[in-house]
């Protein structure tokens, strides 16, 4: 009888240990390139030509990024349109290891800095203000435009995005955040050629390792727990949509708990016999 009790007690202890270690957040929390409650800041990196832009959550992970701390594209033709359209995505090989959950009562804060030189708009050519779009995977969940000065000075942008229902849960390996950056305005035109006179313009985007210590990052209000409710039919996906999710690891914990109760019940039954 005593041996049977010891076996049941050992089984119960093992089940409790497994249940306490089943939560999936530990691997992500220990990786500096992964988001966590203690590491909520996503940083921006890229090449000097601005032909590549990537993100991750490690402030010191600037490997491969421009040594000058920014990317720049020049438009040198006479009257050439200053036109950019690029997206900063999670670095290849650094997709989320676990889902990311946000506080539904908070906001995402995105701080970026630009330097843009362009001419005034007219009725003859396209004219688009700086436009930022936040994607969750392939779905746009927020968009805003920002008027910018055209004199070539550095200009910070602080975009505050209240967390909507479709932003509380970001699934791993498929719903990582990305930022699309668009801008299109006329460049300078000269009737005397471009040898001694400014023509066209330029567009500069600062990275997180910039030498001027500009804050270039996206801050996500990450929480350990998900929002209550089951996801699925209520997920509207895009901008203004709604989504909820389940508690990570809850199903496994519930199963382990049921096994533990069964072990205790079996022990009591044998004692009564």
Secondary structure, 3 states (H helix, E strand, C coil): CHHHHHHHHHHHHHHHHHHHCCCCHHHHHCCCCCCECCECEEEEEECCCCCCEEEECCCCCCCCCCCCCEEEEEECCCCCCEEEEEEEEECCCCCCCCCEEECCCCEEEEEEEEEEECCCCCCCCCCEEEEEEEEECCEEEEEEEECCCCEEEEEEEEEEEECCHHHCEECCCCCCEEEEEEEEECCECCCCCCCCCCCEEEEEEECCCCCCCCCCEEECCEECCCCCCCCCCCCCCCCCCCCCCCCCCHHHHHHHHHHHHHHHHHHHHHHHC
